[in-house]
């Protein structure tokens, strides 16, 4: 079995010095990938609201948005982005830099955690994996909270583990636990899910009597105060942000949405070659449990290697239990599991080192096998890291810049992405144009439904669109093809195609413009297909069209049904063979 810090003569041993140098190299490699991301990958739609919140902080000190909502999600991230832009100028690359720094620091921390609580080789393997992990590169390239949240969570759990093993060791560790927990909580409120697990860990390692110790009471009380303060911040401003989201897109409840959770989070640990790492993690936990149960030892009496394995596995398992039972389905997205992925990386590295050491106690073997494992990791993960630089993003920035260049005073702008408009143009759009599933994203203000962030007036139907177009002022509509297909009902889509003309196109993002309300086309031809025409997963059930006439537009509306969801966008074309 591996020993804690099995490489002797810490600080002077050539192998340890080599490991530290390799780890430093991969911190640089990880930072390089993340810097490439911020320069090559366009803004994700969620980044616009973080950037806009940062500009509101620069203007008034608080991220209170025009809708009246206090933007508390990723609060610390917004302030870090605001600070960076105050120093380096207001642009997206500068706003992304704090995430790059936090992502690189995360590689440093995971190496230090592995080195301290298992051994140097575990730390190195986990650091290499995190440096090249595609979703970690993506997270550390965005103006979002994911990289920061991962960093603060690692530091919280590390300090909590140290305190759990020595709860009587003074006040430094309790202060660190509360400080890092608070930083994590004010970065993302999801940290609340790990608060009870910290207490459970203290009880499992030390028994009920540990609750009588003042440092433990301080941690429990400090965490509770931090959570109350975080909840209070959600109520800053005229609109209760927590209630607005909980009532339409619930954070927590008794959902037991097992299938949804597995569909959302399972691929993080089962896709491609990831099952190998998951098996290694399970092996490390199984060995630790075997030693615990077979030898009938207390947790605190286990070898430090196995204690660390079980402690960090406890949090990983607890997070899975939470998402399977109490986390709302709307939040079953891989990014919301990212903050405990370092636990998985450390456990997998611990399992791999166990296997290496079970084969032989030879120092040469361990050096060679670990070096080989690092090489294999790099060989397998390097292409995946490259894939992180090829995400499917939509270019609202360039499309809205086109509108800004060509609009005249009095023009109005509508879009299903109002924060993008507010960031690019410096002021909110006139309208939030979305016809389907808009409820979680609007609040009521002055008797009207508006976008929950920018306060843009909601246009949710064909009649709303027509009323907006009917005004004497020109209206622009900026929307990407995916949202055009999925955010509007059939009547709204028909209105868009009838009333707007395409003025510009950037990638998959379209810029429409309408000067005035046009008469509705006279559809004189209508036909139903009996039976429907089957074209792959699509069924053509009916169509209606205008009469073909020389010099006039020919309009044809096809009504499709589909079997299940479509994974790929399908384009249709019509050939007029006789008229």
N, C-alpha and C positions, 0 to 999 in steps of 0.2 A: 504494500500500500504506500502511496506517496506520503511524505512527511510535510508538515507545515514548514515552508521555507526550506525545501529539501536541498537547495543549493547553498552550501555552507560558506562561511566567511563573508557574510553580507558586506557589501561595499568594497571588497578587495578581490572577490572571486572573478576570474576572467569571463566565465559564462554569464554571471549576473550582469556584469558591465556590458557584455554583448547584447543581452536581452533588453537592457535599458536603451541602448543605442538603437536597436531595431524598433523598439516601441516609439522612440522619438521620431524615427524615420516615418513610421506609419501615422503618427499624428500629423506630420507634414503632408503625407500622401492624402490623408482624409481631408485636411484643410484645402489641398489643391483641388480635389474633386468638388468640394463645396463651393470654392471660388469659381470654378468653371460653370457650375450650375447657375449662379446668380448672374453671370454674364451671358449665358447662352440660352437659358430657358425663360420664356415669357412669364408674365404674372399669372398665377392661378387666380380664379375669380374671387376666392376668399381673401386674397392678399389686399384687394382694393379697400376693404373696410378697415383693415388694420392700418394701412397707410393713411387713410382719411382720418381715422381716430388719432393717429400721431400728429397730423396737422392741426386737429382741434386742440390737442394738448399744447402745441406750440402757440396757438392763438389765445387760449384761455386757461391753461393749466390742468384742465380736466377733460376726459374723453366723453363729454356730453354732446351727442349728435343732434342735428336739426330736428329730428323727430321728437326729441325730449328724452330719448333712451340714453342711459349711462352705459357706455361700452365697456363692460367689465371682463368680458372674455379675453384672455391673454393680456390682462391689465399691465403686468410688468413688461410684456413684449412691446406693447404700445409705447410705454415710456422709454424703453431702450431704443426703439426706432426713432422716437421723437428726439432723444438726445443725440443719436448719430446724425440725424438730419440737421439739427441745430449747429453741429460742428462742420459737417461736410456738404451741406446743401440739400435741398428738398428734391430727391429723386429716388427711384425704386431701388437701385443698386446700393446706395448708401443705407437705405432703410433695411435692406436685407443683411447688411454686414454683421449686426449683433448676433443674428442666428448662426452665421458662419463661425464666429468666435465661440459661441456656446457649443456648437457641434464639435469643434476641435477640442474644447475643454472636456467634453464628454468622453472622448477617446482617452485623454489623460486620466480621467477619474476611473474609468472602467479598468484600465491597466493597474492603477494604484490599488483599487479594490481587490482585484484578483491576486495581485502580488502580496497584499497584506493579509487577506483572509484565507487564501488557498496557498498558492506559491507563484513564483515568477512566471512559470510556463503557462499557468491558467490565465494570468493577467495578460500575457503577450497574445495568446490565441484569441481571447475575447476582444482585445484592442484591435487586432488585425480584422476580425470579423466586423466590428462596429465601423471601422474606417471605410470598409468597402460595402457595407450594407446599403442596398439601393434606397430603401425607404428612409434610412437615416440621412443619406445624402440629400434626398428630396426635402426632408423636414428641415435640415439645416440650411437650405437655400431659400426658404420662404420667409416673408414677413408674417410669421405665425408663431404660435407658442410651442410647437412640438419639440424642437431641439432644446429650448430652455427648460421645458417641463421634464424632459428626460434627464437633464443634468441635475436639476434640483431634487428629483425623485431618487436618483442614485445616491446623492449626498445625504438625503434624509435617511434612507434605508441603511446606509453604511454607518452613520452616527447612531442610529437606533440599534443596530446589531452590536456595535461596540458597547453601548450602554446596557443592552440586554445581558451580555456576558458579565458585565461588572457594574451592576446598578448602584453599588455603594462607592464608586470610584470618584465621587466629587461632582462638581457642577458644570464642568466644561462640556461634557457630552450632552447633558440635558439641554443646555443652552443651544448647542449646535442642532439638536433634533428639532427644537421649537423654531429656531431661525430658518433652517432649511425647509421644514414643513410649511412655514408661513410663506416663504418665497415660492414654493411649488404651488401652494393653494392660490396665491394671487397671480400665478401664471395660468393655472387651469383648475377650475373647481373640482375636477374629477379626483383630485388628491384626497378628497373627503373619504373615498372608498377605502383608502389604505389606513386611515386613522384607527379604526378598531383593530386592525391586524397588528399594528404596533403594540397595542395593549395586550392582545392575545399572545404575541411573542414573549413579552415580559412575563406573563403568567405561566406559559409552557416551560420556560427555562428556569424560573425562579419560584414558582408557587404563589399562592394567594397572598402570602405575607409580604411580597414585594410592594404591594399597594400601600403599605404603611410607611414606605420610605419617602422622605420629602422630595428627592429629585424626581422620582416617578410621579408623584402627585403634581409636581411642577409641569412635567411633560403633558400629562393628561389635561390639566387646567389650561396650559398654554395653547395646546391644540384646539381646545373647545373655544377659547377666546378668539383665536384666529379664525375659526369657522364662523362664529357669530359676526365678527367684523366683516368677513367676506360676504356673508348674506346681507348685512346692512348696506354694503356698497351697491348691491343689486337694486336697492330701493332708492338710490340717489336720483334726483330728477323727478319730473312729474309723472313718469311711467315706471311701474314696478317691473324691471327687466326679468326677474326670476319668474314672476307670475305670468308675464306675457308669453314666455317660452314654455313653462311647465304646463300651461293650459292647452297649448296647441301642439307642442312637440316635446312631450314629457321626458324629463331627465330620468326620473326614478319612479318606481311603483312595483307592484307584484306582477310581472309580465310573464315570467317563465318561458321566454321566447328562445328556446334552445336552438331550433333550426336556424332562425335568423342570426343568432349569435355565432353559430358555427359557420354559416355562409359568409359572415362578415369578417371574422377573425381567424378561422381555421386555416385559410390559405397562407397566412403569415408563417405557419409552422409546418405546413404539409405540401406546399407547392414545390415543384422542381426538385432540387437536392436538399431542401430544408428538412425533410423527414430524417435524414441522417443525423443532423444536429439535434433534432428532437429526441431521437433514440439515445444518443449519447447523454442528453440531459436526464432522460428517464433512468438510464443505467446508473448515473451518479447518485440520483435520489434513491434508487432501489438498493444500492450498496450501503448507503448511509442508514436507511431504514432497517436493513438486515442486521447491521452491526448494533443498532439501537435495540431491536427486538430480540435478536438471538442471544446477545450477551446481557440482556436485561439491564442496560445502563440508562441512567438519566441523560436527558439531552445535554445538560451542562457538563457531563462527564465524558462525552464523546471526544474523539480527536477533533481539533479545531477545523480540519479539512471537512469532516462530515457535518459538524455544527453549521458551518457556513453554507454548505449545500442545502441542508434542511431549512435553514432560516430564509434564504432567498427563494427557495421553492415554495415556502409557505405563502409569500406575497404573490407569487405568480399564480398559485392555485386559487388563492382568495380572489384575485382579480377575475379569473375565469368563472368562479362561482357567482360573482357579482353580475357579470355580463349575461350569464345564463338565466339569472333569476330576477334581478331588480332594475337593470339598466334598460331604458326604453329602446325600442327597435330603431328609432330614428338615429340613434347614436352607435349602431352596430356597423361601424366603418373602421377599416384597419388602422387609421391614424389615431384612434382613441385607445389602441392597445400598445402603441409605440413606446409609451413611457415605462412599461415593464419588460420590454424586449431585452434590455441589458441583463435582466435576471436570467432569461433563457440563454443568452450568449454565454454568460458565466457558467451556468449549469452544464451546457454542452461542452465547454472547454474543460470543466472539471471531469466530466465523463471521459473525454478523450485522453487526458493526462492519466486517469486511473488505468485505462487500458494499456497505454504505453508502459506504465510502471509495473503492471502485472506481468508483462512479457519478460522483463529482465530488470535487475537492479543495476546493471552496468551503466556507468555514467556516460560512456561513449554512446551506448544505445539510446539513452534518453535525450542526449544532445542531438543525435542524428535524427531520431524519430520526430522530435519537436520541430526541428528545422524543416524536415520533410513535410510535416503537417502545415506549417506556415506557407511553404511553397505551394502545396495543393490548394490551400484556401485562396491564395492570391490567384492561382491559375483558374479556379472555378468562379471566383467572385468578381474578377476584374471585368469580364464582359457584362455582368449584371450591373456593376457600378456604371459602366458606360450607358446602359439602358436607362439609367436614372436621368440622363441628360436628353432623353428623347420622349418626354411625356406629351400627351395630346392636350395642348393648351389652346385657348382661343384668344385671338388678339383684339381685345376690346380697346387697348391703348391706341393703336394705330388708327382703328376705325373712328374712335371719338376725336382723335387729333384731326382727322379729315373733316369731321363735322365742325370742330372749332375753327378751322381755317375757312370754311365756306358758309358758315351761318352768318346771318345779318341780325341786327338788333330786332328783338321781338320774336325771333324763331324759338320754337320749343323743341325739346328733345325727350324722347321716350325710350325706355330700354328695360329688359328684365334684370339688368345689373346696375341699379342706381349708384352703388358705391363706386363703381368704375367711372361713371360720369362725374361724380363729385371729386374724385381724385384727379382725373385727367383735366377737367375743365375748371377745377377750383371752386365750383359751386354745384349744388344738387341739380339733377335733371328736373324737368317739369312733371314727368309721369313715370310711374312704375308700371310697365306694361306686362301683365301676366294674367292669363285666363284660367289656369288650372293649378290647384294645390298651392295657392298663395297664402292660405290662412296662417301658417306658422310665421310668416314673414311680414305681416302687417300689424299695425296698431291703430286704434281710433284716436284721431286728433281733430278737434274742432268740428266734430260730427261727421268726419270723413275717414275712410280707411286710407292709410298712407304706409309707405315703406318704413319698416321698423327702425331703419338706421338714418336715412337721409330725409325722410318726411315727404318724398315724392308721392303725388296723388296716384292712387291705384286706378288703372284702367283694366277691368277684369272681364269685359264682354265686348261683343261686336258693337253694341249700341254705344258703349263708352268710347270706343275707338272712333266711331262715326261722329260723335259729339265733339271730340277733340279735333278731328279733321275739319269739321264744319266751321271752326273759327277762321277768321280772315288771315291769321298768321300761319306761316309755314310750319310744318311739324316733321321732325326727323325721327326715324325708328332704327335703333342699332341693336342687332340681335344675331347670335350665331346660329348656324343651321340646326344644331342639336336642340337648342331651346326653342327654336322656331317650330320644330316638329313635335316637341313634347310639352311645351308650356302653354299651349293655346288650344281652345276647343275649335271644332270645325268651322263654326260661324265666324270666329275671330280670324282664323286663317284665311277664310274666303275674303273677308273684308280687307286684310292686309294685301292680298294679291290683287284685289280689284282696285284698291284706292291708292296704293303706294307704288312708286317706281324705284328700281334699284339704281342708286346713284354711285355706289362704290362697293368694292369687295376686297377684304383683306383676309387671305386664307379662307377659313370657314365662317368669317364674320361678315354680315351684310349690312350695308347702310341704305335704308329706304328713305324716301322723301315724298311728302304729299303737300301740294300747294292749296288744294281746295277739295271739297267733296264732289266726286264725280257721280253721274247717274249710275245706278246699278245696271249691270249687263242684263239684257233680256235673254234668258235661257229658254230657247224654243224647242230644244231636243232633250228628251229625258228617256232613259231606258234602264230596265232592270235585267240583270243577267240571271237566267234561270236554266240550269243551276249556275252558281257563281263560277267564274273562270279561275282556275287554280294555277297560280304561278309560284311554285315553291311554297314558302310559308304564308304567302299572301293570297287572298281570295278577292277578286274584283266582283263586287255585288251590284253596283249600279254606276251610272254616270249621267251628267247633264251638260249641255253645251249651247253656245250661241250659234246662230245660223252663219255659215261661212259667207263672207262678202268681201269683194275686192277692196283692198285699201283699208279694211277694218280689222282690229284684233280678233282673233278666234280664241275663245275661252272655253276650256274643257275642264270639268271637275270630275275626278275619279274617286269613287268611294270604295275603300278597301276594308276588308276584315283580315285579321291575322291570327295564327295559331301560336299563342305564347308570345314571348318577347323576342325582338330581333336583336341579334348581336352586332350586325353590320348595317350601315346605312345603305339603302337601296334607292337607286335613281330610276325614274321611269321616263319614257319618251313616247311621243305620239307622232305617227306618220300619216298625214292626210293624203289619201290616195285618190279620192274623188270628191267632187263638190258640185 
